[in-house]
Amino acid sequence: MDIGMRRAYDEAGPDDGLRILVDRLWPRGVSKERARIDRWEKAVAPSPDLRRSWHADPHGHDPDRFAAFADAYRAELRRPPASDALDELAELARSHGRVTLVYGARDPEINHVVVLREALLGRLGDA
């Protein structure tokens, strides 16, 4: 199984496999045709409260602050409904072989999808 990550603002790649949007909000300014999203899994994204607190923090993209966000998000991923959505993502990855987690964040290294991918790989390793 291969789990990729790609910004919604980047062109879809020929080797993306199943493209899954993992944000609660549709990426601003991206048409559905251009995004080429196969599934939209809102429930696996950070909760609205966690997302708002992360975006409200002017220093949120500081690596030290990101660690606190990542811990809070990991805790959410251990509880329903996010844990159920993570199980569904794992099943999709098993059945498709290649999935790409699509997100709208600017920073490719400090965003929720890095944490989500790690959790998904862990879930797949538990199988």
PECOR-V648032 format. One record per residue. N is the residue number from 1. RES is the residue in one letter. PHI is phi in radians with two decimals (999 if undefined). Layout:
# PECOR-V648032
N|RES|PHI ; N|RES|PHI
This chain:
# PECOR-V648032
1|M|999 ; 2|D|-2.18 ; 3|I|-2.03 ; 4|G|-1.77 ; 5|M|-2.36 ; 6|R|-2.67 ; 7|R|-1.19 ; 8|A|-1.12 ; 9|Y|-1.48 ; 10|D|-1.60 ; 11|E|-1.13 ; 12|A|-1.14 ; 13|G|-1.68 ; 14|P|-1.16 ; 15|D|-1.85 ; 16|D|-1.21 ; 17|G|1.18 ; 18|L|-1.30 ; 19|R|-1.70 ; 20|I|-2.11 ; 21|L|-1.31 ; 22|V|-2.11 ; 23|D|-2.03 ; 24|R|-1.35 ; 25|L|-1.94 ; 26|W|-1.18 ; 27|P|-1.06 ; 28|R|-1.05 ; 29|G|1.40 ; 30|V|-1.91 ; 31|S|-1.31 ; 32|K|-1.12 ; 33|E|-1.15 ; 34|R|-1.20 ; 35|A|-1.21 ; 36|R|0.89 ; 37|I|-1.47 ; 38|D|-1.55 ; 39|R|-2.54 ; 40|W|-2.16 ; 41|E|-1.87 ; 42|K|-1.20 ; 43|A|-1.16 ; 44|V|-1.58 ; 45|A|-1.35 ; 46|P|-0.98 ; 47|S|-1.04 ; 48|P|-0.96 ; 49|D|-1.12 ; 50|L|-1.16 ; 51|R|-1.09 ; 52|R|-1.12 ; 53|S|-1.15 ; 54|W|-1.11 ; 55|H|-1.30 ; 56|A|-1.35 ; 57|D|-1.38 ; 58|P|-1.13 ; 59|H|-1.95 ; 60|G|-1.03 ; 61|H|-1.52 ; 62|D|-1.21 ; 63|P|-0.95 ; 64|D|-1.17 ; 65|R|-1.26 ; 66|F|-1.10 ; 67|A|-1.03 ; 68|A|-1.17 ; 69|F|-1.06 ; 70|A|-1.05 ; 71|D|-1.08 ; 72|A|-1.13 ; 73|Y|-1.20 ; 74|R|-1.02 ; 75|A|-1.10 ; 76|E|-1.08 ; 77|L|-1.20 ; 78|R|-1.55 ; 79|R|-2.09 ; 80|P|-1.11 ; 81|P|-1.49 ; 82|A|-1.12 ; 83|S|-1.12 ; 84|D|-1.16 ; 85|A|-1.16 ; 86|L|-1.14 ; 87|D|-1.05 ; 88|E|-1.14 ; 89|L|-1.07 ; 90|A|-1.08 ; 91|E|-1.14 ; 92|L|-1.10 ; 93|A|-1.11 ; 94|R|-1.10 ; 95|S|-1.41 ; 96|H|-1.81 ; 97|G|1.42 ; 98|R|-2.27 ; 99|V|-2.27 ; 100|T|-2.11 ; 101|L|-1.48 ; 102|V|-1.78 ; 103|Y|-2.50 ; 104|G|-1.82 ; 105|A|-1.06 ; 106|R|-1.33 ; 107|D|-1.45 ; 108|P|-1.32 ; 109|E|-1.96 ; 110|I|-2.03 ; 111|N|-2.78 ; 112|H|-1.15 ; 113|V|-1.23 ; 114|V|-1.07 ; 115|V|-1.18 ; 116|L|-1.08 ; 117|R|-1.06 ; 118|E|-1.03 ; 119|A|-1.13 ; 120|L|-1.15 ; 121|L|-1.08 ; 122|G|-1.09 ; 123|R|-1.13 ; 124|L|-1.19 ; 125|G|-1.24 ; 126|D|-1.36 ; 127|A|-1.25
